Amino acid sequence: MQHPRDVLLGAQATAGMLPVCDHYSGVEARMRKSLQLQAELTQEFGTCVFDVTLDCEDGAPVGGEAEHAALVTELALAASPQARIGVRVHPVDHPAFAADIAQIAGKAGARLSHIMIPKVESVNDVVLAEKALLAAYPAGLPLQVLIESPAAVHRAFDIAAHPRVQSLSFGLMDFVSAHAGAIPADGMGIEGQFTHPLVLRAKLEIASAAHAYGKVPSHCVVTEFNDVQAMRTAARRAAREFGYTRMWSIHPSQIRAILEAFAPDEGQIETAAAILLAAQRADWAPISFQGALHDRASYRHFWHVLERAHSTGRTLPAEVMAWF
């Protein structure tokens, strides 16, 4: 019997989806703790529920970029084979970019899940990054990109269309700063980032560009990491109102809040399972379920619900567990 993923997604089917949380750390002690926490939560949930992205751009001290890249390489090579580890390198126009890629991808490429390229302004930056990546590690890796300026937002659809790009992230703080004071400082805060029109427009453009090309839109940071309830609210809005399917964490206390906000609830999981099981029994022809018509368009939606539930460690009905 055909797998629902193959029936519903066809050539667009993938081996899975990205974890909904991408946790950033750049200081050695925090990078080590992040990898340890990832292993602990993987054991708790039965699947890897967040990525760890080791940060060279903000983590490396000025003048110590080479040493930091060597440390990141060491951590990636020493991690569990089951770990999901990404690396944020320096921007393509930074003097340390080429050395970052040569060192980290060249020596630890097989242990990485992705490379994050910050301050991408156009698809040309992606082309440059891909060229450097393939020179260092011919097998290649997915590239995730940070959109951090008004001009980059304008070009988001072209950037998302590049086949090497896996995910688009919104760089809130640089985006606000790029407006030379036209957006007030509270546009970077928990309230302002969800109310200022220019910030909202950028978020929606990036999410739309990502979805247009089957890429993952990743929501920006919440800097108020001590306010867990505010974090939950922000993550819920990112997922339910803005179409984001992934979000950055910059503090361990934010990880569970993101998982909770992006995971389907029990009722959604039960409904999705019931509809897809009925569809499978009907050989994926249209069905009536609780008085409503469903066909492959809605089946695809409910399949994504189950994929998201599985990726966030939620319990699935026994009848659909065989699909995972």
Secondary structure, DSSP 4 states (H G I P E B T S, - for coil): ---HHHHHHGGG--S----SEEEEE-SHHHHHHHHHHHHHHHHHHSS--EEEEEESTTTSPTT-HHHHHHHHHHHHHHS-TT--EEEE---TTSTTHHHHIIIIIHHHGGG-SEEEE-S--SHHHHHHHHHHHHHH-TT---EEEEE-SHHHHHTHHHHHHSTTEEEEEE-HHHHHHTTTTSS-GGGGSTTGGGT-HHHHHHHHHHHHHHHHTTPEEEE---S-TT-HHHHHHHHHHHHHTS--SEEEESSGGGHHHHHHHHS--HHHHHHHHHHHHHHHHTTT--EEETTEEE-HHHHHHHHHHHHHHHHTT----GGGGGG-
